[in-house]
């Protein structure tokens, strides 16, 4: 029995909790936001500027979800105009090492994976 299977049995949820968290951190923008916040707190506009291609709507949705999950904190300063900054929480910071490890794995294995994809696609094109 794998560690994953044991965890699912212990929790008794069939892996639902694990899938929920992996769905959140594995979406298109979450890890980019987390990685970008690995440093000092950033204002929304600066965060958006540092993540090319993310829309205001998607950044808003992503930071709200991360705030809800306790991975990002949102601090509002009573100034005119109001200033809002986002930062990783302690829990959010624990995500950096596994995220970097996963990114390094992807970079290291990408040529092999692309080769397998090309072979598979070629085989599919030749299949009757």
Backbone as XML, in Angstrom:
<?xml version="1.0"?>
<chain id="A" units="angstrom">
  <residue number="1" name="UNK">
    <atom name="N" x="0.854" y="-1.179" z="0.000"/>
    <atom name="CA" x="0.000" y="0.000" z="0.000"/>
    <atom name="C" x="0.901" y="1.243" z="0.000"/>
  </residue>
  <residue number="2" name="UNK">
    <atom name="N" x="0.584" y="2.182" z="-0.865"/>
    <atom name="CA" x="1.389" y="3.406" z="-0.953"/>
    <atom name="C" x="1.067" y="4.353" z="0.189"/>
  </residue>
  <residue number="3" name="UNK">
    <atom name="N" x="1.961" y="5.326" z="0.391"/>
    <atom name="CA" x="1.751" y="6.343" z="1.416"/>
    <atom name="C" x="0.456" y="7.109" z="1.144"/>
  </residue>
  <residue number="4" name="UNK">
    <atom name="N" x="0.203" y="7.392" z="-0.138"/>
    <atom name="CA" x="-1.015" y="8.115" z="-0.534"/>
    <atom name="C" x="-2.254" y="7.328" z="-0.126"/>
  </residue>
  <residue number="5" name="UNK">
    <atom name="N" x="-2.257" y="6.028" z="-0.419"/>
    <atom name="CA" x="-3.408" y="5.188" z="-0.069"/>
    <atom name="C" x="-3.627" y="5.151" z="1.441"/>
  </residue>
  <residue number="6" name="UNK">
    <atom name="N" x="-2.531" y="5.049" z="2.207"/>
    <atom name="CA" x="-2.640" y="5.046" z="3.666"/>
    <atom name="C" x="-3.241" y="6.354" z="4.168"/>
  </residue>
  <residue number="7" name="UNK">
    <atom name="N" x="-2.764" y="7.455" z="3.617"/>
    <atom name="CA" x="-3.275" y="8.763" z="4.022"/>
    <atom name="C" x="-4.766" y="8.864" z="3.744"/>
  </residue>
  <residue number="8" name="UNK">
    <atom name="N" x="-5.189" y="8.379" z="2.583"/>
    <atom name="CA" x="-6.614" y="8.420" z="2.233"/>
    <atom name="C" x="-7.433" y="7.553" z="3.182"/>
  </residue>
  <residue number="9" name="UNK">
    <atom name="N" x="-6.901" y="6.387" z="3.545"/>
    <atom name="CA" x="-7.616" y="5.504" z="4.461"/>
    <atom name="C" x="-7.707" y="6.125" z="5.854"/>
  </residue>
  <residue number="10" name="UNK">
    <atom name="N" x="-6.611" y="6.728" z="6.309"/>
    <atom name="CA" x="-6.597" y="7.329" z="7.643"/>
    <atom name="C" x="-7.616" y="8.464" z="7.709"/>
  </residue>
  <residue number="11" name="UNK">
    <atom name="N" x="-7.619" y="9.301" z="6.681"/>
    <atom name="CA" x="-8.543" y="10.437" z="6.668"/>
    <atom name="C" x="-9.974" y="9.979" z="6.409"/>
  </residue>
  <residue number="12" name="UNK">
    <atom name="N" x="-10.121" y="8.873" z="5.701"/>
    <atom name="CA" x="-11.452" y="8.353" z="5.430"/>
    <atom name="C" x="-12.236" y="9.152" z="4.400"/>
  </residue>
  <residue number="13" name="UNK">
    <atom name="N" x="-11.537" y="9.977" z="3.622"/>
    <atom name="CA" x="-12.249" y="10.795" z="2.632"/>
    <atom name="C" x="-11.941" y="10.389" z="1.197"/>
  </residue>
  <residue number="14" name="UNK">
    <atom name="N" x="-11.258" y="9.257" z="1.026"/>
    <atom name="CA" x="-10.964" y="8.788" z="-0.329"/>
    <atom name="C" x="-10.042" y="9.707" z="-1.109"/>
  </residue>
  <residue number="15" name="UNK">
    <atom name="N" x="-9.272" y="10.521" z="-0.416"/>
    <atom name="CA" x="-8.339" y="11.421" z="-1.087"/>
    <atom name="C" x="-8.914" y="12.781" z="-1.435"/>
  </residue>
  <residue number="16" name="UNK">
    <atom name="N" x="-10.148" y="13.065" z="-1.027"/>
    <atom name="CA" x="-10.805" y="14.326" z="-1.389"/>
    <atom name="C" x="-10.011" y="15.546" z="-0.925"/>
  </residue>
  <residue number="17" name="UNK">
    <atom name="N" x="-9.519" y="15.521" z="0.316"/>
    <atom name="CA" x="-8.769" y="16.665" z="0.852"/>
    <atom name="C" x="-7.480" y="16.883" z="0.067"/>
  </residue>
  <residue number="18" name="UNK">
    <atom name="N" x="-6.791" y="15.800" z="-0.221"/>
    <atom name="CA" x="-5.539" y="15.909" z="-0.973"/>
    <atom name="C" x="-5.820" y="16.448" z="-2.372"/>
  </residue>
  <residue number="19" name="UNK">
    <atom name="N" x="-6.824" y="15.918" z="-3.029"/>
    <atom name="CA" x="-7.166" y="16.387" z="-4.382"/>
    <atom name="C" x="-7.557" y="17.855" z="-4.372"/>
  </residue>
  <residue number="20" name="UNK">
    <atom name="N" x="-8.295" y="18.279" z="-3.339"/>
    <atom name="CA" x="-8.702" y="19.680" z="-3.256"/>
    <atom name="C" x="-7.515" y="20.620" z="-3.168"/>
  </residue>
  <residue number="21" name="UNK">
    <atom name="N" x="-6.552" y="20.262" z="-2.327"/>
    <atom name="CA" x="-5.360" y="21.105" z="-2.186"/>
    <atom name="C" x="-4.521" y="21.066" z="-3.453"/>
  </residue>
  <residue number="22" name="UNK">
    <atom name="N" x="-4.348" y="19.891" z="-4.025"/>
    <atom name="CA" x="-3.559" y="19.798" z="-5.261"/>
    <atom name="C" x="-4.236" y="20.527" z="-6.412"/>
  </residue>
  <residue number="23" name="UNK">
    <atom name="N" x="-5.564" y="20.513" z="-6.446"/>
    <atom name="CA" x="-6.277" y="21.293" z="-7.463"/>
    <atom name="C" x="-5.976" y="22.777" z="-7.305"/>
  </residue>
  <residue number="24" name="UNK">
    <atom name="N" x="-5.940" y="23.243" z="-6.066"/>
    <atom name="CA" x="-5.688" y="24.665" z="-5.811"/>
    <atom name="C" x="-4.264" y="25.052" z="-6.214"/>
  </residue>
  <residue number="25" name="UNK">
    <atom name="N" x="-3.279" y="24.303" z="-5.720"/>
    <atom name="CA" x="-1.902" y="24.709" z="-6.002"/>
    <atom name="C" x="-1.454" y="24.326" z="-7.403"/>
  </residue>
  <residue number="26" name="UNK">
    <atom name="N" x="-2.182" y="23.428" z="-8.031"/>
    <atom name="CA" x="-1.809" y="23.005" z="-9.374"/>
    <atom name="C" x="-2.518" y="23.767" z="-10.476"/>
  </residue>
  <residue number="27" name="UNK">
    <atom name="N" x="-3.274" y="24.796" z="-10.127"/>
    <atom name="CA" x="-3.953" y="25.542" z="-11.189"/>
    <atom name="C" x="-2.947" y="26.407" z="-11.942"/>
  </residue>
  <residue number="28" name="UNK">
    <atom name="N" x="-3.424" y="27.114" z="-12.910"/>
    <atom name="CA" x="-2.548" y="27.847" z="-13.826"/>
    <atom name="C" x="-1.742" y="28.951" z="-13.148"/>
  </residue>
  <residue number="29" name="UNK">
    <atom name="N" x="-2.276" y="29.580" z="-12.102"/>
    <atom name="CA" x="-1.659" y="30.789" z="-11.557"/>
    <atom name="C" x="-1.122" y="30.673" z="-10.143"/>
  </residue>
  <residue number="30" name="UNK">
    <atom name="N" x="-1.616" y="29.756" z="-9.349"/>
    <atom name="CA" x="-1.290" y="29.742" z="-7.924"/>
    <atom name="C" x="0.202" y="29.687" z="-7.633"/>
  </residue>
  <residue number="31" name="UNK">
    <atom name="N" x="0.910" y="28.747" z="-8.238"/>
    <atom name="CA" x="2.337" y="28.638" z="-7.933"/>
    <atom name="C" x="3.109" y="29.855" z="-8.411"/>
  </residue>
  <residue number="32" name="UNK">
    <atom name="N" x="2.659" y="30.479" z="-9.491"/>
    <atom name="CA" x="3.322" y="31.709" z="-9.940"/>
    <atom name="C" x="3.115" y="32.828" z="-8.921"/>
  </residue>
  <residue number="33" name="UNK">
    <atom name="N" x="1.917" y="32.932" z="-8.376"/>
    <atom name="CA" x="1.649" y="33.944" z="-7.356"/>
    <atom name="C" x="2.473" y="33.651" z="-6.103"/>
  </residue>
  <residue number="34" name="UNK">
    <atom name="N" x="2.486" y="32.413" z="-5.659"/>
    <atom name="CA" x="3.242" y="32.035" z="-4.470"/>
    <atom name="C" x="4.728" y="32.323" z="-4.671"/>
  </residue>
  <residue number="35" name="UNK">
    <atom name="N" x="5.269" y="31.922" z="-5.805"/>
    <atom name="CA" x="6.688" y="32.153" z="-6.077"/>
    <atom name="C" x="7.009" y="33.645" z="-6.129"/>
  </residue>
  <residue number="36" name="UNK">
    <atom name="N" x="6.106" y="34.422" z="-6.695"/>
    <atom name="CA" x="6.316" y="35.866" z="-6.796"/>
    <atom name="C" x="6.283" y="36.522" z="-5.423"/>
  </residue>
  <residue number="37" name="UNK">
    <atom name="N" x="5.504" y="35.966" z="-4.519"/>
    <atom name="CA" x="5.420" y="36.516" z="-3.165"/>
    <atom name="C" x="6.516" y="35.991" z="-2.237"/>
  </residue>
  <residue number="38" name="UNK">
    <atom name="N" x="7.438" y="35.203" z="-2.763"/>
    <atom name="CA" x="8.558" y="34.711" z="-1.960"/>
    <atom name="C" x="9.569" y="35.842" z="-1.811"/>
  </residue>
  <residue number="39" name="UNK">
    <atom name="N" x="9.304" y="36.712" z="-0.895"/>
    <atom name="CA" x="10.112" y="37.909" z="-0.664"/>
    <atom name="C" x="9.263" y="38.906" z="0.091"/>
  </residue>
  <residue number="40" name="UNK">
    <atom name="N" x="9.516" y="40.179" z="-0.140"/>
    <atom name="CA" x="8.735" y="41.189" z="0.587"/>
    <atom name="C" x="7.286" y="41.233" z="0.106"/>
  </residue>
  <residue number="41" name="UNK">
    <atom name="N" x="6.422" y="41.798" z="0.947"/>
    <atom name="CA" x="5.013" y="41.977" z="0.585"/>
    <atom name="C" x="4.924" y="42.860" z="-0.661"/>
  </residue>
  <residue number="42" name="UNK">
    <atom name="N" x="3.924" y="42.600" z="-1.481"/>
    <atom name="CA" x="3.741" y="43.353" z="-2.720"/>
    <atom name="C" x="2.333" y="43.905" z="-2.805"/>
  </residue>
  <residue number="43" name="UNK">
    <atom name="N" x="2.232" y="45.070" z="-3.402"/>
    <atom name="CA" x="0.924" y="45.634" z="-3.717"/>
    <atom name="C" x="0.345" y="44.852" z="-4.885"/>
  </residue>
  <residue number="44" name="UNK">
    <atom name="N" x="-0.972" y="44.919" z="-5.024"/>
    <atom name="CA" x="-1.668" y="44.176" z="-6.071"/>
    <atom name="C" x="-1.087" y="44.497" z="-7.446"/>
  </residue>
  <residue number="45" name="UNK">
    <atom name="N" x="-0.922" y="45.786" z="-7.750"/>
    <atom name="CA" x="-0.446" y="46.184" z="-9.080"/>
    <atom name="C" x="0.965" y="45.673" z="-9.348"/>
  </residue>
  <residue number="46" name="UNK">
    <atom name="N" x="1.810" y="45.664" z="-8.330"/>
    <atom name="CA" x="3.175" y="45.148" z="-8.491"/>
    <atom name="C" x="3.145" y="43.636" z="-8.696"/>
  </residue>
  <residue number="47" name="UNK">
    <atom name="N" x="2.301" y="42.965" z="-7.961"/>
    <atom name="CA" x="2.150" y="41.521" z="-8.115"/>
    <atom name="C" x="1.685" y="41.198" z="-9.533"/>
  </residue>
  <residue number="48" name="UNK">
    <atom name="N" x="0.705" y="41.935" z="-10.022"/>
    <atom name="CA" x="0.204" y="41.708" z="-11.380"/>
    <atom name="C" x="1.289" y="41.997" z="-12.420"/>
  </residue>
  <residue number="49" name="UNK">
    <atom name="N" x="2.058" y="43.041" z="-12.205"/>
    <atom name="CA" x="3.114" y="43.401" z="-13.153"/>
    <atom name="C" x="4.178" y="42.309" z="-13.239"/>
  </residue>
  <residue number="50" name="UNK">
    <atom name="N" x="4.440" y="41.634" z="-12.144"/>
    <atom name="CA" x="5.486" y="40.605" z="-12.108"/>
    <atom name="C" x="5.025" y="39.247" z="-12.638"/>
  </residue>
  <residue number="51" name="UNK">
    <atom name="N" x="3.734" y="39.109" z="-12.914"/>
    <atom name="CA" x="3.208" y="37.835" z="-13.435"/>
    <atom name="C" x="2.624" y="38.100" z="-14.825"/>
  </residue>
  <residue number="52" name="UNK">
    <atom name="N" x="3.439" y="38.006" z="-15.855"/>
    <atom name="CA" x="2.959" y="38.300" z="-17.201"/>
    <atom name="C" x="1.785" y="37.416" z="-17.605"/>
  </residue>
  <residue number="53" name="UNK">
    <atom name="N" x="0.790" y="38.044" z="-18.175"/>
    <atom name="CA" x="-0.346" y="37.301" z="-18.715"/>
    <atom name="C" x="-1.511" y="37.114" z="-17.773"/>
  </residue>
  <residue number="54" name="UNK">
    <atom name="N" x="-1.349" y="37.405" z="-16.498"/>
    <atom name="CA" x="-2.463" y="37.213" z="-15.567"/>
    <atom name="C" x="-3.378" y="38.439" z="-15.618"/>
  </residue>
  <residue number="55" name="UNK">
    <atom name="N" x="-4.654" y="38.183" z="-15.711"/>
    <atom name="CA" x="-5.619" y="39.284" z="-15.732"/>
    <atom name="C" x="-5.899" y="39.738" z="-14.298"/>
  </residue>
  <residue number="56" name="UNK">
    <atom name="N" x="-6.445" y="40.923" z="-14.185"/>
    <atom name="CA" x="-6.805" y="41.447" z="-12.863"/>
    <atom name="C" x="-7.803" y="40.514" z="-12.191"/>
  </residue>
  <residue number="57" name="UNK">
    <atom name="N" x="-8.764" y="40.024" z="-12.967"/>
    <atom name="CA" x="-9.794" y="39.121" z="-12.426"/>
    <atom name="C" x="-9.179" y="37.826" z="-11.896"/>
  </residue>
  <residue number="58" name="UNK">
    <atom name="N" x="-8.259" y="37.230" z="-12.666"/>
    <atom name="CA" x="-7.652" y="35.966" z="-12.235"/>
    <atom name="C" x="-6.731" y="36.172" z="-11.041"/>
  </residue>
  <residue number="59" name="UNK">
    <atom name="N" x="-6.018" y="37.292" z="-11.009"/>
    <atom name="CA" x="-5.161" y="37.556" z="-9.862"/>
    <atom name="C" x="-6.009" y="37.762" z="-8.611"/>
  </residue>
  <residue number="60" name="UNK">
    <atom name="N" x="-7.098" y="38.502" z="-8.750"/>
    <atom name="CA" x="-8.007" y="38.713" z="-7.622"/>
    <atom name="C" x="-8.541" y="37.380" z="-7.112"/>
  </residue>
  <residue number="61" name="UNK">
    <atom name="N" x="-9.003" y="36.541" z="-8.014"/>
    <atom name="CA" x="-9.542" y="35.229" z="-7.637"/>
    <atom name="C" x="-8.470" y="34.369" z="-6.961"/>
  </residue>
  <residue number="62" name="UNK">
    <atom name="N" x="-7.269" y="34.388" z="-7.526"/>
    <atom name="CA" x="-6.185" y="33.556" z="-6.995"/>
    <atom name="C" x="-5.761" y="34.006" z="-5.601"/>
  </residue>
  <residue number="63" name="UNK">
    <atom name="N" x="-5.544" y="35.311" z="-5.407"/>
    <atom name="CA" x="-5.116" y="35.760" z="-4.069"/>
    <atom name="C" x="-6.235" y="35.578" z="-3.044"/>
  </residue>
  <residue number="64" name="UNK">
    <atom name="N" x="-7.475" y="35.721" z="-3.456"/>
    <atom name="CA" x="-8.585" y="35.474" z="-2.512"/>
    <atom name="C" x="-8.611" y="34.019" z="-2.072"/>
  </residue>
  <residue number="65" name="UNK">
    <atom name="N" x="-8.446" y="33.103" z="-3.037"/>
    <atom name="CA" x="-8.418" y="31.680" z="-2.688"/>
    <atom name="C" x="-7.235" y="31.361" z="-1.784"/>
  </residue>
  <residue number="66" name="UNK">
    <atom name="N" x="-6.076" y="31.935" z="-2.081"/>
    <atom name="CA" x="-4.897" y="31.690" z="-1.260"/>
    <atom name="C" x="-5.056" y="32.300" z="0.135"/>
  </residue>
  <residue number="67" name="UNK">
    <atom name="N" x="-5.715" y="33.434" z="0.214"/>
    <atom name="CA" x="-6.002" y="34.039" z="1.514"/>
    <atom name="C" x="-6.962" y="33.142" z="2.293"/>
  </residue>
  <residue number="68" name="UNK">
    <atom name="N" x="-7.983" y="32.651" z="1.623"/>
    <atom name="CA" x="-8.959" y="31.757" z="2.263"/>
    <atom name="C" x="-8.282" y="30.499" z="2.791"/>
  </residue>
  <residue number="69" name="UNK">
    <atom name="N" x="-7.293" y="29.996" z="2.029"/>
    <atom name="CA" x="-6.567" y="28.783" z="2.422"/>
    <atom name="C" x="-5.512" y="29.048" z="3.494"/>
  </residue>
  <residue number="70" name="UNK">
    <atom name="N" x="-5.267" y="30.321" z="3.804"/>
    <atom name="CA" x="-4.271" y="30.658" z="4.816"/>
    <atom name="C" x="-2.847" y="30.676" z="4.297"/>
  </residue>
  <residue number="71" name="UNK">
    <atom name="N" x="-2.676" y="30.739" z="2.976"/>
    <atom name="CA" x="-1.339" y="30.746" z="2.392"/>
    <atom name="C" x="-0.831" y="32.160" z="2.113"/>
  </residue>
  <residue number="72" name="UNK">
    <atom name="N" x="-1.748" y="33.106" z="1.986"/>
    <atom name="CA" x="-1.410" y="34.502" z="1.700"/>
    <atom name="C" x="-2.157" y="35.391" z="2.690"/>
  </residue>
  <residue number="73" name="UNK">
    <atom name="N" x="-1.474" y="36.428" z="3.155"/>
    <atom name="CA" x="-2.138" y="37.421" z="4.002"/>
    <atom name="C" x="-2.357" y="38.691" z="3.191"/>
  </residue>
  <residue number="74" name="UNK">
    <atom name="N" x="-3.415" y="39.384" z="3.518"/>
    <atom name="CA" x="-3.778" y="40.642" z="2.851"/>
    <atom name="C" x="-3.843" y="41.708" z="3.931"/>
  </residue>
  <residue number="75" name="UNK">
    <atom name="N" x="-3.021" y="42.749" z="3.761"/>
    <atom name="CA" x="-2.973" y="43.828" z="4.741"/>
    <atom name="C" x="-3.439" y="45.115" z="4.079"/>
  </residue>
  <residue number="76" name="UNK">
    <atom name="N" x="-4.463" y="45.738" z="4.665"/>
    <atom name="CA" x="-5.003" y="46.995" z="4.150"/>
    <atom name="C" x="-4.505" y="48.118" z="5.046"/>
  </residue>
  <residue number="77" name="UNK">
    <atom name="N" x="-3.924" y="49.139" z="4.426"/>
    <atom name="CA" x="-3.430" y="50.302" z="5.159"/>
    <atom name="C" x="-4.411" y="51.453" z="4.965"/>
  </residue>
  <residue number="78" name="UNK">
    <atom name="N" x="-4.779" y="52.100" z="6.063"/>
    <atom name="CA" x="-5.752" y="53.202" z="6.026"/>
    <atom name="C" x="-5.048" y="54.471" z="5.553"/>
  </residue>
  <residue number="79" name="UNK">
    <atom name="N" x="-4.855" y="54.555" z="4.265"/>
    <atom name="CA" x="-4.222" y="55.713" z="3.632"/>
    <atom name="C" x="-5.113" y="56.182" z="2.500"/>
  </residue>
  <residue number="80" name="UNK">
    <atom name="N" x="-4.813" y="57.353" z="1.983"/>
    <atom name="CA" x="-5.521" y="57.846" z="0.805"/>
    <atom name="C" x="-4.483" y="58.029" z="-0.287"/>
  </residue>
  <residue number="81" name="UNK">
    <atom name="N" x="-4.572" y="57.277" z="-1.385"/>
    <atom name="CA" x="-5.518" y="56.184" z="-1.619"/>
    <atom name="C" x="-5.155" y="54.960" z="-0.775"/>
  </residue>
  <residue number="82" name="UNK">
    <atom name="N" x="-6.133" y="54.063" z="-0.559"/>
    <atom name="CA" x="-5.861" y="52.870" z="0.259"/>
    <atom name="C" x="-4.743" y="52.034" z="-0.363"/>
  </residue>
  <residue number="83" name="UNK">
    <atom name="N" x="-3.944" y="51.459" z="0.507"/>
    <atom name="CA" x="-2.852" y="50.593" z="0.056"/>
    <atom name="C" x="-3.116" y="49.194" z="0.588"/>
  </residue>
  <residue number="84" name="UNK">
    <atom name="N" x="-3.016" y="48.210" z="-0.292"/>
    <atom name="CA" x="-3.217" y="46.815" z="0.085"/>
    <atom name="C" x="-1.970" y="46.041" z="-0.321"/>
  </residue>
  <residue number="85" name="UNK">
    <atom name="N" x="-1.444" y="45.246" z="0.603"/>
    <atom name="CA" x="-0.264" y="44.436" z="0.309"/>
    <atom name="C" x="-0.561" y="42.965" z="0.585"/>
  </residue>
  <residue number="86" name="UNK">
    <atom name="N" x="0.082" y="42.126" z="-0.203"/>
    <atom name="CA" x="-0.060" y="40.681" z="-0.077"/>
    <atom name="C" x="1.296" y="40.087" z="0.273"/>
  </residue>
  <residue number="87" name="UNK">
    <atom name="N" x="1.270" y="39.068" z="1.135"/>
    <atom name="CA" x="2.498" y="38.392" z="1.548"/>
    <atom name="C" x="2.173" y="36.934" z="1.842"/>
  </residue>
  <residue number="88" name="UNK">
    <atom name="N" x="3.180" y="36.097" z="1.745"/>
    <atom name="CA" x="2.998" y="34.706" z="2.125"/>
    <atom name="C" x="2.910" y="34.607" z="3.643"/>
  </residue>
  <residue number="89" name="UNK">
    <atom name="N" x="2.065" y="33.716" z="4.101"/>
    <atom name="CA" x="2.005" y="33.400" z="5.524"/>
    <atom name="C" x="3.094" y="32.363" z="5.815"/>
  </residue>
  <residue number="90" name="UNK">
    <atom name="N" x="3.237" y="31.993" z="7.066"/>
    <atom name="CA" x="4.177" y="30.931" z="7.405"/>
    <atom name="C" x="3.856" y="29.647" z="6.662"/>
  </residue>
  <residue number="91" name="UNK">
    <atom name="N" x="2.583" y="29.310" z="6.604"/>
    <atom name="CA" x="2.166" y="28.104" z="5.870"/>
    <atom name="C" x="2.457" y="28.255" z="4.389"/>
  </residue>
  <residue number="92" name="UNK">
    <atom name="N" x="2.204" y="29.437" z="3.848"/>
    <atom name="CA" x="2.491" y="29.683" z="2.435"/>
    <atom name="C" x="3.962" y="29.511" z="2.111"/>
  </residue>
  <residue number="93" name="UNK">
    <atom name="N" x="4.818" y="29.938" z="3.030"/>
    <atom name="CA" x="6.265" y="29.810" z="2.808"/>
    <atom name="C" x="6.703" y="28.352" z="2.758"/>
  </residue>
  <residue number="94" name="UNK">
    <atom name="N" x="5.975" y="27.471" z="3.453"/>
    <atom name="CA" x="6.340" y="26.042" z="3.417"/>
    <atom name="C" x="6.070" y="25.425" z="2.057"/>
  </residue>
  <residue number="95" name="UNK">
    <atom name="N" x="5.326" y="26.112" z="1.213"/>
    <atom name="CA" x="5.031" y="25.612" z="-0.128"/>
    <atom name="C" x="6.179" y="25.876" z="-1.105"/>
  </residue>
  <residue number="96" name="UNK">
    <atom name="N" x="7.072" y="26.807" z="-0.778"/>
    <atom name="CA" x="8.143" y="27.186" z="-1.697"/>
    <atom name="C" x="9.052" y="25.998" z="-2.030"/>
  </residue>
  <residue number="97" name="UNK">
    <atom name="N" x="9.568" y="25.304" z="-1.041"/>
    <atom name="CA" x="10.507" y="24.202" z="-1.298"/>
    <atom name="C" x="9.894" y="23.099" z="-2.165"/>
  </residue>
  <residue number="98" name="UNK">
    <atom name="N" x="8.687" y="22.601" z="-1.857"/>
    <atom name="CA" x="8.124" y="21.573" z="-2.739"/>
    <atom name="C" x="7.817" y="22.113" z="-4.135"/>
  </residue>
  <residue number="99" name="UNK">
    <atom name="N" x="7.418" y="23.381" z="-4.232"/>
    <atom name="CA" x="7.117" y="23.957" z="-5.541"/>
    <atom name="C" x="8.381" y="24.069" z="-6.377"/>
  </residue>
  <residue number="100" name="UNK">
    <atom name="N" x="9.473" y="24.502" z="-5.759"/>
    <atom name="CA" x="10.749" y="24.594" z="-6.478"/>
    <atom name="C" x="11.216" y="23.202" z="-6.892"/>
  </residue>
  <residue number="101" name="UNK">
    <atom name="N" x="11.072" y="22.228" z="-5.995"/>
    <atom name="CA" x="11.464" y="20.854" z="-6.327"/>
    <atom name="C" x="10.662" y="20.338" z="-7.517"/>
  </residue>
  <residue number="102" name="UNK">
    <atom name="N" x="9.367" y="20.618" z="-7.539"/>
    <atom name="CA" x="8.530" y="20.186" z="-8.657"/>
    <atom name="C" x="8.930" y="20.897" z="-9.945"/>
  </residue>
  <residue number="103" name="UNK">
    <atom name="N" x="9.203" y="22.192" z="-9.854"/>
    <atom name="CA" x="9.628" y="22.946" z="-11.042"/>
    <atom name="C" x="10.956" y="22.408" z="-11.569"/>
  </residue>
  <residue number="104" name="UNK">
    <atom name="N" x="11.895" y="22.118" z="-10.680"/>
    <atom name="CA" x="13.185" y="21.558" z="-11.103"/>
    <atom name="C" x="12.995" y="20.190" z="-11.744"/>
  </residue>
  <residue number="105" name="UNK">
    <atom name="N" x="12.109" y="19.376" z="-11.181"/>
    <atom name="CA" x="11.818" y="18.066" z="-11.762"/>
    <atom name="C" x="11.275" y="18.244" z="-13.176"/>
  </residue>
  <residue number="106" name="UNK">
    <atom name="N" x="10.355" y="19.202" z="-13.347"/>
    <atom name="CA" x="9.760" y="19.444" z="-14.669"/>
    <atom name="C" x="10.822" y="19.868" z="-15.670"/>
  </residue>
  <residue number="107" name="UNK">
    <atom name="N" x="11.705" y="20.755" z="-15.273"/>
    <atom name="CA" x="12.774" y="21.204" z="-16.171"/>
    <atom name="C" x="13.699" y="20.043" z="-16.514"/>
  </residue>
  <residue number="108" name="UNK">
    <atom name="N" x="14.095" y="19.260" z="-15.520"/>
    <atom name="CA" x="15.012" y="18.136" z="-15.737"/>
    <atom name="C" x="14.421" y="17.069" z="-16.647"/>
  </residue>
  <residue number="109" name="UNK">
    <atom name="N" x="13.118" y="16.823" z="-16.537"/>
    <atom name="CA" x="12.495" y="15.731" z="-17.271"/>
    <atom name="C" x="11.744" y="16.164" z="-18.526"/>
  </residue>
  <residue number="110" name="UNK">
    <atom name="N" x="11.667" y="17.460" z="-18.771"/>
    <atom name="CA" x="10.911" y="17.951" z="-19.918"/>
    <atom name="C" x="11.388" y="17.368" z="-21.256"/>
  </residue>
  <residue number="111" name="UNK">
    <atom name="N" x="12.703" y="17.307" z="-21.541"/>
    <atom name="CA" x="13.122" y="16.732" z="-22.831"/>
    <atom name="C" x="12.655" y="15.283" z="-23.003"/>
  </residue>
  <residue number="112" name="UNK">
    <atom name="N" x="12.773" y="14.503" z="-21.949"/>
    <atom name="CA" x="12.344" y="13.097" z="-22.003"/>
    <atom name="C" x="10.829" y="12.997" z="-22.215"/>
  </residue>
  <residue number="113" name="UNK">
    <atom name="N" x="10.093" y="13.825" z="-21.519"/>
    <atom name="CA" x="8.635" y="13.814" z="-21.644"/>
    <atom name="C" x="8.216" y="14.238" z="-23.047"/>
  </residue>
  <residue number="114" name="UNK">
    <atom name="N" x="8.844" y="15.288" z="-23.576"/>
    <atom name="CA" x="8.519" y="15.728" z="-24.939"/>
    <atom name="C" x="8.828" y="14.639" z="-25.956"/>
  </residue>
  <residue number="115" name="UNK">
    <atom name="N" x="9.916" y="13.919" z="-25.742"/>
    <atom name="CA" x="10.275" y="12.816" z="-26.632"/>
    <atom name="C" x="9.206" y="11.722" z="-26.597"/>
  </residue>
  <residue number="116" name="UNK">
    <atom name="N" x="8.763" y="11.369" z="-25.398"/>
    <atom name="CA" x="7.710" y="10.364" z="-25.260"/>
    <atom name="C" x="6.403" y="10.839" z="-25.905"/>
  </residue>
  <residue number="117" name="UNK">
    <atom name="N" x="6.083" y="12.110" z="-25.722"/>
    <atom name="CA" x="4.870" y="12.655" z="-26.336"/>
    <atom name="C" x="4.934" y="12.577" z="-27.853"/>
  </residue>
  <residue number="118" name="UNK">
    <atom name="N" x="6.075" y="12.940" z="-28.407"/>
    <atom name="CA" x="6.230" y="12.908" z="-29.863"/>
    <atom name="C" x="6.108" y="11.478" z="-30.380"/>
  </residue>
  <residue number="119" name="UNK">
    <atom name="N" x="6.726" y="10.521" z="-29.687"/>
    <atom name="CA" x="6.630" y="9.113" z="-30.089"/>
    <atom name="C" x="5.187" y="8.636" z="-30.005"/>
  </residue>
  <residue number="120" name="UNK">
    <atom name="N" x="4.527" y="8.947" z="-28.920"/>
    <atom name="CA" x="3.128" y="8.552" z="-28.734"/>
    <atom name="C" x="2.250" y="9.150" z="-29.828"/>
  </residue>
  <residue number="121" name="UNK">
    <atom name="N" x="2.401" y="10.449" z="-30.069"/>
    <atom name="CA" x="1.592" y="11.117" z="-31.087"/>
    <atom name="C" x="1.834" y="10.534" z="-32.469"/>
  </residue>
  <residue number="122" name="UNK">
    <atom name="N" x="3.096" y="10.225" z="-32.765"/>
    <atom name="CA" x="3.424" y="9.619" z="-34.049"/>
    <atom name="C" x="2.779" y="8.235" z="-34.178"/>
  </residue>
  <residue number="123" name="UNK">
    <atom name="N" x="2.832" y="7.461" z="-33.103"/>
    <atom name="CA" x="2.214" y="6.130" z="-33.108"/>
    <atom name="C" x="0.704" y="6.247" z="-33.293"/>
  </residue>
  <residue number="124" name="UNK">
    <atom name="N" x="0.091" y="7.239" z="-32.674"/>
    <atom name="CA" x="-1.359" y="7.443" z="-32.804"/>
    <atom name="C" x="-1.735" y="7.839" z="-34.230"/>
  </residue>
  <residue number="125" name="UNK">
    <atom name="N" x="-0.903" y="8.641" z="-34.860"/>
    <atom name="CA" x="-1.159" y="9.066" z="-36.243"/>
    <atom name="C" x="-1.073" y="7.897" z="-37.210"/>
  </residue>
  <residue number="126" name="UNK">
    <atom name="N" x="-0.244" y="6.905" z="-36.880"/>
    <atom name="CA" x="-0.056" y="5.758" z="-37.761"/>
    <atom name="C" x="-1.027" y="4.617" z="-37.466"/>
  </residue>
  <residue number="127" name="UNK">
    <atom name="N" x="-1.745" y="4.697" z="-36.376"/>
    <atom name="CA" x="-2.678" y="3.633" z="-36.002"/>
    <atom name="C" x="-3.866" y="3.624" z="-36.964"/>
  </residue>
  <residue number="128" name="UNK">
    <atom name="N" x="-4.369" y="2.423" z="-37.251"/>
    <atom name="CA" x="-5.515" y="2.330" z="-38.191"/>
    <atom name="C" x="-6.785" y="2.911" z="-37.636"/>
  </residue>
</chain>
